[in-house]
Amino acid sequence: MSQTLPWKTAWVTGASTGIGREIVLQLASAGVKVAASARSPDKLAALGHGILAIPLDVTDAGACRVAADRVEAEIGPIDLVVLGAGTYAPVAIDHLDPQLFAHTMSTNYMGVVNCLAAVAPRMMARGQGQISWIASVAGFMGLPKAAAYGPTKAALINLAECLEPEMKLKGVRISVINPGFVATPLTAQNDFEMPFLMQPDEAARRSIAGLAAGRFEIAYPRRFVAILRALRALPYPIFFRLITRFVLKAR
Ligand SMILES: NC(=O)c1ccc[n+]([C@@H]2O[C@H](COP(=O)([O-])OP(=O)(O)OC[C@H]3O[C@@H](n4cnc5c(N)ncnc54)[C@H](OP(=O)(O)O)[C@@H]3O)[C@@H](O)[C@H]2O)c1
């Protein structure tokens, strides 16, 4: 990345694979001091020299506070936080497992809340900082098989909307990243053709560009996002007819 970025330091969760890993590598190559968190210490260590590996399970609120302390002690006050830790498993309607729903909510939603609670007070006290989380276009609407995942992403979009105006007055910018399909371990399990599939380095590039531009919502790829928004705006009978025809029957 040749662009000069507006941050000296960054903390990224979900950094061991996929989109988070690429965000870490691109920020570091642009000269940002980066701390990287996920549960797999070996994969974090493999990110390379100069990247601070902070193993962390984001479902543990106390561990998130300790991790944030460590990041600031080692690389200095955090300018940018990107919360990407996430999990996905398809839901079969004949096997509704409450534990899967709770695990997905605890990782995707509470994982963000836990890290947010650890970093937002110190940023507000300093009167500056930027916090972003990776939701998904799957949060725009309910989609087949996404009954455990989609609600966590809808909640993350709503969370960002709730916090943005007040936090901005305290000098802290909140934003939300809504990717379409990206080729990562998370989507490798999908047994259907993923429209507008993007590579993780491109997803990271667009995420960082949107963050650097200070956008509240960073959603890509644009054409897929436009189609989904148009679908979402339809009356429910037409929406469900299209979902049944083009999503359910096409799989
Ligand atoms: N790929 C897509 O098409 C797509 C589309 C929209 C949104 N997203 C979102 O983008 C984010 C990154 O996903 P990805 O596609 O890059 O998938 P990925 O490669 O599977 O990355 C998920 C990351 O989250 C970490 N993680 C999972 N549970 C964790 C926990 N409890 N504590 C800490 N870290 C945890 C994983 O590392 P460890 O296993 O080492 O902990 C990994 O680094 C996710 O929030 C995902 O929902 C992805």
The ligand as an SDF file (V2000), in Angstrom:
LIG
                    3D

 48 52  0  0  0  0  0  0  0  0999 V2000
  -15.6190  -13.9670    4.0650 N   0  0  0  0  0  0  0  0  0  0  0  0
  -16.7570  -13.3330    3.8090 C   0  0  0  0  0  0  0  0  0  0  0  0
  -17.3880  -13.5460    2.7580 O   0  0  0  0  0  0  0  0  0  0  0  0
  -17.3020  -12.3230    4.7830 C   0  0  0  0  0  0  0  0  0  0  0  0
  -18.3510  -11.5020    4.3440 C   0  0  0  0  0  0  0  0  0  0  0  0
  -18.8720  -10.5660    5.2100 C   0  0  0  0  0  0  0  0  0  0  0  0
  -18.3590  -10.4350    6.4850 C   0  0  0  0  0  0  0  0  0  0  0  0
  -17.3290  -11.2450    6.8830 N   0  0  0  0  0  0  0  0  0  0  0  0
  -16.8300  -11.0640    8.2480 C   0  0  0  0  0  0  0  0  0  0  0  0
  -15.4760  -10.7100    8.1720 O   0  0  0  0  0  0  0  0  0  0  0  0
  -14.8330  -11.0990    9.3830 C   0  0  0  0  0  0  0  0  0  0  0  0
  -13.5700  -11.8830    9.0190 C   0  0  0  0  0  0  0  0  0  0  0  0
  -14.0150  -13.0770    8.3820 O   0  0  0  0  0  0  0  0  0  0  0  0
  -13.1370  -13.8660    7.3050 P   0  0  0  0  0  0  0  0  0  0  0  0
  -14.0290  -14.0960    6.1570 O   0  0  0  0  0  0  0  0  0  0  0  0
  -11.8340  -13.2210    7.1160 O   0  0  0  0  0  0  0  0  0  0  0  0
  -13.0440  -15.2790    8.0390 O   0  0  0  0  0  0  0  0  0  0  0  0
  -11.8650  -16.0810    8.6980 P   0  0  0  0  0  0  0  0  0  0  0  0
  -10.6990  -16.1490    7.7710 O   0  0  0  0  0  0  0  0  0  0  0  0
  -12.4700  -17.3410    9.1940 O   0  0  0  0  0  0  0  0  0  0  0  0
  -11.4360  -15.1460    9.9310 O   0  0  0  0  0  0  0  0  0  0  0  0
  -12.0830  -15.1540   11.1550 C   0  0  0  0  0  0  0  0  0  0  0  0
  -11.1180  -14.6400   12.1740 C   0  0  0  0  0  0  0  0  0  0  0  0
  -11.7560  -14.5280   13.4450 O   0  0  0  0  0  0  0  0  0  0  0  0
  -10.9460  -15.1560   14.4350 C   0  0  0  0  0  0  0  0  0  0  0  0
  -11.8040  -15.6230   15.5130 N   0  0  0  0  0  0  0  0  0  0  0  0
  -12.8590  -16.4660   15.4560 C   0  0  0  0  0  0  0  0  0  0  0  0
  -13.3840  -16.6450   16.6760 N   0  0  0  0  0  0  0  0  0  0  0  0
  -12.6370  -15.8920   17.5280 C   0  0  0  0  0  0  0  0  0  0  0  0
  -12.6780  -15.6540   18.9240 C   0  0  0  0  0  0  0  0  0  0  0  0
  -13.5800  -16.2270   19.7210 N   0  0  0  0  0  0  0  0  0  0  0  0
  -11.7460  -14.8250   19.4640 N   0  0  0  0  0  0  0  0  0  0  0  0
  -10.8170  -14.2280   18.6910 C   0  0  0  0  0  0  0  0  0  0  0  0
  -10.7290  -14.4090   17.3660 N   0  0  0  0  0  0  0  0  0  0  0  0
  -11.6340  -15.2350   16.7940 C   0  0  0  0  0  0  0  0  0  0  0  0
  -10.2460  -16.2820   13.6750 C   0  0  0  0  0  0  0  0  0  0  0  0
   -9.0320  -16.6590   14.2760 O   0  0  0  0  0  0  0  0  0  0  0  0
   -8.8080  -17.8520   15.3240 P   0  0  0  0  0  0  0  0  0  0  0  0
   -9.5760  -19.0210   14.8240 O   0  0  0  0  0  0  0  0  0  0  0  0
   -7.3160  -17.9970   15.3020 O   0  0  0  0  0  0  0  0  0  0  0  0
   -9.3210  -17.3160   16.6140 O   0  0  0  0  0  0  0  0  0  0  0  0
   -9.9150  -15.5500   12.3710 C   0  0  0  0  0  0  0  0  0  0  0  0
   -8.7540  -14.7750   12.5370 O   0  0  0  0  0  0  0  0  0  0  0  0
  -15.8540  -11.9070   10.1670 C   0  0  0  0  0  0  0  0  0  0  0  0
  -16.4510  -11.0790   11.1340 O   0  0  0  0  0  0  0  0  0  0  0  0
  -16.8600  -12.2870    9.1240 C   0  0  0  0  0  0  0  0  0  0  0  0
  -18.1450  -12.5220    9.6730 O   0  0  0  0  0  0  0  0  0  0  0  0
  -16.7910  -12.1820    6.0610 C   0  0  0  0  0  0  0  0  0  0  0  0
  1  2  1  0
  2  3  2  0
  2  4  1  0
  4  5  1  0
  4 48  2  0
  5  6  2  0
  6  7  1  0
  7  8  2  0
  8  9  1  0
  8 48  1  0
  9 10  1  0
  9 46  1  0
 10 11  1  0
 11 12  1  0
 11 44  1  0
 12 13  1  0
 13 14  1  0
 14 15  2  0
 14 16  1  0
 14 17  1  0
 17 18  1  0
 18 19  2  0
 18 20  1  0
 18 21  1  0
 21 22  1  0
 22 23  1  0
 23 24  1  0
 23 42  1  0
 24 25  1  0
 25 26  1  0
 25 36  1  0
 26 27  1  0
 26 35  1  0
 27 28  2  0
 28 29  1  0
 29 30  1  0
 29 35  2  0
 30 31  1  0
 30 32  2  0
 32 33  1  0
 33 34  2  0
 34 35  1  0
 36 37  1  0
 36 42  1  0
 37 38  1  0
 38 39  2  0
 38 40  1  0
 38 41  1  0
 42 43  1  0
 44 45  1  0
 44 46  1  0
 46 47  1  0
M  CHG  2   8   1  16  -1
M  END
$$$$
